[in-house]
Amino acid sequence: MPGAMILLAVILNILGRVWEGFSDFYAKHIFPLWVETYGRITGIFPFSVGEWMLYLAVALVLLLGMGGVVYGLLRAAERSRRKKEGCSLQRGFWRTGSVGGSFVRLYQRYAFFCYWVTGIFSLVMMLNCFLLYQVSHFPERFGLGESPDREYGAEELGELRDFVVEKANALSQVFERDERGYICCGEERIMEMKKRAWDEMKRLGQEYEALSGYYPRPKALAVSGFYSQQYIMGYYFPFSMEANYNRQMYITNMPVSMCHELSHLKGFILEDEANFLGFLACVDSEDELFRYSAYLSVIGYLDRDFVRAIGENEEIYAAHPQIAGQVAADKKFLTEESWEQVERKAVLKTETVKRAADAFLDTNLTLNGVSDGTVSYSRVVRLLLRYYDGKLY
């Protein structure tokens, strides 16, 4: 049976890649059922079920590995003993009432259990994650922009970049700040943001049908330090249909990250599309922090691509609105105090963890048909250019 699950996962992956429309049908008609049913069950719990599933999986793998070492040592010891006695290894050893024999039988059962877990894991990952990479892109599904075939150059990119910079600069002045310059925000405000993110995604669902329906509330990651070392702001757990956010990151990242992760629950698994949908959910919000979070989430992409588009010409760049110092200061992942806390508690160096996480993410994206790997994150600029086509230029 586990083998059949793994085979089914492979077949579904092939169908998604070769049969145009198969993944679209699944994302529209089947995937929402998991969110509406299983997602509601895991949504009952106040903590991240998926996060603890992940830790349990790590424990299972470690136990399997350690047990395998003991298993191998027992076999080697028994082989040596029976060789001296001139007996067959296969007869008698498994039926013995010794501690070694009991351990071997227990380990075999545990290994078979892990085989089942692997089968379930493969199928769930295919249904709730990998298959969604083959879904048609957002512009194709919703006809984004007035001119789908239009090519955008430095002029349009400059107008969009300037628009976002001016909005961010203005919003940076409206918040109450502490003596360190940080935006004041307590636990009660974060709880309000979780509800607001839920409301904003529901509102966006009125404009785009694919985003309508049930949403769970975003949940904080319990062990955010390890995710901070990977520079992860949030995480969608396919095993539990949950949207999770890093509770250690600076407050300006939280609104758009919550909405970003919630968009994954509607089948938008590509990061550039989730970035774009997180932006859309926040940019028209009545909450100033949500709008600020939206602009901050894309300002770096737009500024970098604009600099490239003008050939890094400093004179041209200086003629455009400059990013205010306060905006640059607010565009941080963690505060200095949070970084100190992360490094103090870290088991591994952040540089090592980050390098490993980047390699894993890049491989995962590439294997699922995102040919440019992690570079695809900046493709949100193309989506923004199409969205503002007819609005700004």
KOLVO-632653 format. One line per field, with one value per residue (C-alpha): residue number from 1; z, y, x. Coordinates in nm, 2 decimals. Example, Ala and Ser with C-alpha at 12.3 -4.5 7.8 and 13.67 -1.06 7.14 Angstrom:
<sites>
markol: [1	2]
z: [0.78	0.71]
y: [-0.45	-0.11]
x: [1.23	1.37]
</sites>
This chain:
<sites>
markol: [1	2	3	4	5	6	7	8	9	10	11	12	13	14	15	16	17	18	19	20	21	22	23	24	25	26	27	28	29	30	31	32	33	34	35	36	37	38	39	40	41	42	43	44	45	46	47	48	49	50	51	52	53	54	55	56	57	58	59	60	61	62	63	64	65	66	67	68	69	70	71	72	73	74	75	76	77	78	79	80	81	82	83	84	85	86	87	88	89	90	91	92	93	94	95	96	97	98	99	100	101	102	103	104	105	106	107	108	109	110	111	112	113	114	115	116	117	118	119	120	121	122	123	124	125	126	127	128	129	130	131	132	133	134	135	136	137	138	139	140	141	142	143	144	145	146	147	148	149	150	151	152	153	154	155	156	157	158	159	160	161	162	163	164	165	166	167	168	169	170	171	172	173	174	175	176	177	178	179	180	181	182	183	184	185	186	187	188	189	190	191	192	193	194	195	196	197	198	199	200	201	202	203	204	205	206	207	208	209	210	211	212	213	214	215	216	217	218	219	220	221	222	223	224	225	226	227	228	229	230	231	232	233	234	235	236	237	238	239	240	241	242	243	244	245	246	247	248	249	250	251	252	253	254	255	256	257	258	259	260	261	262	263	264	265	266	267	268	269	270	271	272	273	274	275	276	277	278	279	280	281	282	283	284	285	286	287	288	289	290	291	292	293	294	295	296	297	298	299	300	301	302	303	304	305	306	307	308	309	310	311	312	313	314	315	316	317	318	319	320	321	322	323	324	325	326	327	328	329	330	331	332	333	334	335	336	337	338	339	340	341	342	343	344	345	346	347	348	349	350	351	352	353	354	355	356	357	358	359	360	361	362	363	364	365	366	367	368	369	370	371	372	373	374	375	376	377	378	379	380	381	382	383	384	385	386	387	388	389	390	391	392	393]
z: [0.00	0.08	-0.25	-0.43	-0.27	-0.39	-0.74	-0.74	-0.64	-0.94	-1.18	-1.06	-1.11	-1.47	-1.54	-1.41	-1.64	-1.96	-1.94	-1.99	-1.76	-1.53	-1.25	-1.31	-1.27	-0.95	-0.81	-0.88	-0.78	-0.56	-0.36	-0.20	-0.05	0.16	0.29	0.36	0.55	0.69	0.71	0.93	1.17	1.21	1.23	1.56	1.73	1.86	1.77	1.44	1.39	1.09	1.28	1.54	1.26	1.11	1.44	1.49	1.14	1.22	1.54	1.34	1.10	1.37	1.56	1.24	1.18	1.53	1.53	1.20	1.36	1.65	1.41	1.20	1.51	1.63	1.30	1.28	1.63	1.57	1.24	1.41	1.69	1.45	1.22	1.52	1.60	1.24	1.24	0.98	1.05	0.92	1.13	1.50	1.54	1.46	1.68	1.98	2.30	2.36	2.39	2.05	1.88	2.04	1.93	1.57	1.55	1.70	1.46	1.16	1.27	1.32	0.98	0.82	1.00	0.86	0.51	0.56	0.67	0.36	0.13	0.30	0.30	-0.08	-0.16	0.06	-0.07	-0.43	-0.37	-0.15	-0.29	-0.60	-0.82	-0.77	-0.94	-1.27	-1.24	-1.50	-1.39	-1.24	-1.55	-1.77	-1.54	-1.46	-1.77	-1.56	-1.71	-2.01	-2.25	-2.19	-2.47	-2.38	-2.31	-2.03	-2.02	-1.79	-1.83	-1.69	-1.43	-1.32	-1.28	-1.08	-0.87	-0.80	-0.71	-0.45	-0.31	-0.26	-0.09	0.14	0.23	0.32	0.53	0.72	0.90	1.04	1.30	1.67	1.74	2.05	2.15	1.91	1.61	1.60	1.53	1.85	1.84	2.12	2.13	2.11	1.78	1.64	1.72	1.54	1.24	1.22	1.20	0.96	0.73	0.73	0.64	0.36	0.19	0.22	0.06	-0.22	-0.28	-0.38	-0.67	-0.76	-0.73	-0.68	-0.35	-0.21	0.06	0.39	0.54	0.87	1.09	1.05	1.33	1.48	1.45	1.80	1.72	1.51	1.58	1.35	1.07	1.13	1.05	0.72	0.66	0.64	0.71	0.69	0.60	0.44	0.58	0.31	0.58	0.79	0.55	0.77	0.71	0.96	1.02	1.20	1.52	1.56	1.24	1.25	1.25	0.90	0.75	0.93	0.74	0.39	0.51	0.67	0.35	0.14	0.33	0.32	-0.06	-0.08	0.07	-0.24	-0.47	-0.55	-0.46	-0.67	-0.46	-0.70	-0.72	-0.35	-0.31	-0.55	-0.38	-0.04	-0.19	-0.33	-0.01	0.19	-0.04	-0.04	0.33	0.57	0.81	0.74	0.86	0.61	0.33	0.45	0.47	0.11	-0.03	0.17	0.04	-0.32	-0.30	-0.30	-0.61	-0.80	-0.70	-0.79	-1.13	-1.21	-1.14	-1.38	-1.64	-1.65	-1.67	-1.31	-1.44	-1.12	-1.28	-1.40	-1.07	-0.87	-1.08	-0.93	-0.57	-0.33	-0.07	0.27	0.54	0.77	0.50	0.45	0.83	0.84	0.57	0.80	0.86	1.23	1.48	1.62	1.95	1.78	1.59	1.91	2.07	1.76	1.76	2.13	2.11	1.78	1.76	1.42	1.26	1.07	0.77	0.75	0.80	0.54	0.28	0.33	0.32	0.00	-0.17	-0.06	-0.18	-0.51	-0.58	-0.48	-0.71	-1.00	-0.97	-0.98	-1.30	-1.18	-1.41	-1.25	-0.90	-0.62	-0.88	-0.95	-0.63	-0.81	-1.09	-0.88	-1.06	-1.39	-1.22	-1.07	-1.40	-1.56	-1.27	-1.28	-1.66	-1.73	-1.37	-1.38	-1.74]
y: [0.00	0.26	0.17	0.23	0.58	0.67	0.53	0.74	1.05	0.99	0.94	1.26	1.45	1.32	1.40	1.75	1.81	1.65	1.71	2.07	2.17	1.87	2.08	2.37	2.14	1.99	2.34	2.47	2.17	1.93	2.12	2.35	2.05	1.97	2.33	2.33	2.00	1.91	2.27	2.35	2.06	2.18	2.54	2.45	2.42	2.75	2.63	2.52	2.15	2.14	2.27	1.99	1.74	1.85	1.80	1.46	1.36	1.47	1.26	0.96	0.98	1.02	0.72	0.52	0.60	0.52	0.21	0.11	0.14	-0.08	-0.33	-0.35	-0.40	-0.68	-0.86	-0.83	-0.97	-1.25	-1.33	-1.35	-1.58	-1.81	-1.83	-1.96	-2.21	-2.31	-2.21	-2.03	-1.66	-1.68	-1.97	-1.92	-1.56	-1.41	-1.65	-1.62	-1.48	-1.27	-0.89	-0.87	-1.07	-0.87	-0.55	-0.67	-0.76	-0.42	-0.24	-0.42	-0.31	0.04	0.05	-0.07	0.20	0.46	0.31	0.39	0.74	0.79	0.68	0.92	1.20	1.15	1.16	1.46	1.66	1.59	1.68	1.98	2.13	1.98	1.94	2.31	2.41	2.30	2.53	2.81	3.13	3.41	3.65	3.37	3.28	3.63	3.84	4.07	4.42	4.60	4.49	4.12	4.13	4.46	4.48	4.71	4.92	5.15	5.43	5.22	5.05	5.40	5.52	5.22	5.24	5.61	5.55	5.29	5.50	5.80	5.60	5.43	5.76	5.92	5.62	5.59	5.92	5.82	5.56	5.59	5.48	5.40	5.55	5.31	5.42	5.09	5.10	5.04	4.71	4.48	4.14	4.27	4.45	4.13	3.95	4.23	4.18	3.81	3.90	4.18	3.95	3.71	3.99	4.13	3.79	3.74	4.09	4.00	3.68	3.90	4.03	3.70	3.39	3.16	3.34	3.30	3.05	2.94	3.07	2.96	3.22	3.26	3.10	3.19	2.95	2.83	2.79	3.10	3.13	2.85	2.99	3.33	3.18	3.08	3.43	3.27	3.51	3.25	2.89	2.70	2.35	2.11	1.84	2.05	2.32	2.60	2.95	3.02	3.34	3.41	3.58	3.72	3.92	4.30	4.42	4.57	4.22	4.06	4.18	4.10	3.77	3.65	3.73	3.57	3.24	3.25	3.28	2.94	2.78	2.88	2.69	2.98	2.80	3.00	3.25	3.54	3.50	3.47	3.79	3.96	3.85	3.94	4.29	4.32	4.21	4.47	4.77	4.87	4.80	5.07	4.98	5.20	4.94	4.69	4.94	5.02	4.65	4.61	4.88	4.77	4.41	4.52	4.83	4.64	4.44	4.75	4.96	4.69	4.62	4.99	5.04	4.75	4.89	5.23	5.06	5.18	5.54	5.74	6.07	5.92	5.75	6.07	6.25	6.01	6.01	5.87	5.60	5.78	5.68	5.58	5.35	5.19	5.14	4.98	4.74	4.50	4.13	4.13	4.40	4.40	4.27	3.99	3.89	3.88	3.66	3.42	3.40	3.34	3.04	2.90	2.55	2.60	2.92	3.13	3.14	2.76	2.72	2.99	2.83	2.49	2.64	2.83	2.52	2.32	2.59	2.64	2.27	2.23	2.52	2.39	2.03	2.17	2.35	2.69	2.70	3.01	2.88	3.14	3.42	3.37	3.56	3.89	3.80	3.98	4.30	4.17	4.10	4.45	4.61	4.43	4.51	4.88	4.89	5.14	5.28	5.45	5.43]
x: [0.00	0.27	0.43	0.10	0.08	0.43	0.34	0.02	0.22	0.45	0.16	-0.01	0.32	0.35	-0.02	0.03	0.33	0.20	-0.18	-0.26	-0.55	-0.52	-0.36	-0.59	-0.89	-0.74	-0.66	-1.01	-1.23	-1.03	-0.77	-1.02	-1.20	-0.88	-0.88	-1.25	-1.24	-0.90	-0.79	-1.09	-0.99	-0.62	-0.75	-0.92	-0.58	-0.42	-0.07	0.08	0.00	0.22	0.52	0.50	0.44	0.77	0.95	0.79	0.91	1.27	1.24	1.12	1.40	1.66	1.51	1.51	1.88	1.99	1.78	1.94	2.29	2.19	2.02	2.34	2.56	2.33	2.34	2.71	2.75	2.51	2.68	3.01	2.88	2.70	3.00	3.20	2.93	2.88	2.51	2.31	2.24	1.89	1.77	1.71	1.82	1.48	1.29	1.52	1.38	1.69	1.69	1.86	1.59	1.31	1.48	1.52	1.15	1.05	1.28	1.13	0.79	0.90	1.08	0.75	0.57	0.81	0.75	0.38	0.47	0.69	0.40	0.16	0.41	0.48	0.11	0.03	0.32	0.21	-0.16	-0.10	0.22	0.40	0.10	0.01	0.34	0.19	-0.12	-0.16	0.00	-0.21	-0.21	-0.33	-0.62	-0.73	-0.62	-0.41	-0.35	-0.50	-0.23	-0.13	0.13	0.29	0.66	0.76	1.08	1.26	1.00	0.71	0.93	1.05	0.69	0.59	0.90	0.85	0.48	0.58	0.87	0.65	0.37	0.62	0.80	0.47	0.35	0.68	0.59	0.25	0.35	0.42	0.77	0.98	1.32	1.50	1.28	1.09	0.72	0.53	0.34	0.23	0.08	-0.27	-0.18	-0.04	-0.37	-0.55	-0.33	-0.41	-0.78	-0.71	-0.51	-0.80	-1.04	-0.83	-0.79	-1.17	-1.21	-0.97	-1.17	-1.47	-1.25	-1.09	-1.31	-1.01	-0.93	-1.28	-1.39	-1.26	-0.93	-0.78	-0.62	-0.24	-0.04	0.29	0.58	0.68	1.05	1.09	1.47	1.56	1.34	1.49	1.83	1.69	1.55	1.20	0.91	0.64	0.57	0.28	0.26	0.11	0.07	-0.17	-0.31	-0.19	-0.04	0.24	0.44	0.77	0.68	1.04	1.05	1.01	0.65	0.65	0.69	0.40	0.09	0.21	0.37	0.04	-0.15	0.13	0.10	-0.28	-0.27	-0.08	-0.40	-0.58	-0.35	-0.11	0.21	0.45	0.63	0.61	0.24	0.20	0.42	0.19	-0.13	0.01	0.07	-0.28	-0.44	-0.26	-0.22	-0.59	-0.64	-0.78	-0.50	-0.19	0.05	-0.09	-0.04	0.31	0.39	0.27	0.49	0.79	0.75	0.81	1.02	1.35	1.26	1.14	1.44	1.69	1.53	1.50	1.87	1.95	1.71	1.89	2.23	2.32	2.33	2.36	2.25	1.92	1.86	1.92	1.65	1.39	1.24	1.48	1.39	1.37	1.61	1.32	1.18	1.53	1.55	1.20	1.28	1.46	1.40	1.48	1.57	1.92	1.79	1.61	1.92	2.12	1.86	1.87	2.25	2.26	2.03	2.15	2.28	2.44	2.58	2.32	2.55	2.55	2.18	2.10	2.33	2.17	1.81	1.89	2.02	1.72	1.47	1.65	1.65	1.28	1.17	1.38	1.25	0.90	0.94	1.05	1.35	1.51	1.49	1.50	1.54	1.16	1.09	1.16	0.92	0.67	0.78	0.64	0.31	0.30	0.38	0.09	-0.14	-0.07	-0.10	-0.38	-0.36	-0.02	0.09]
</sites>
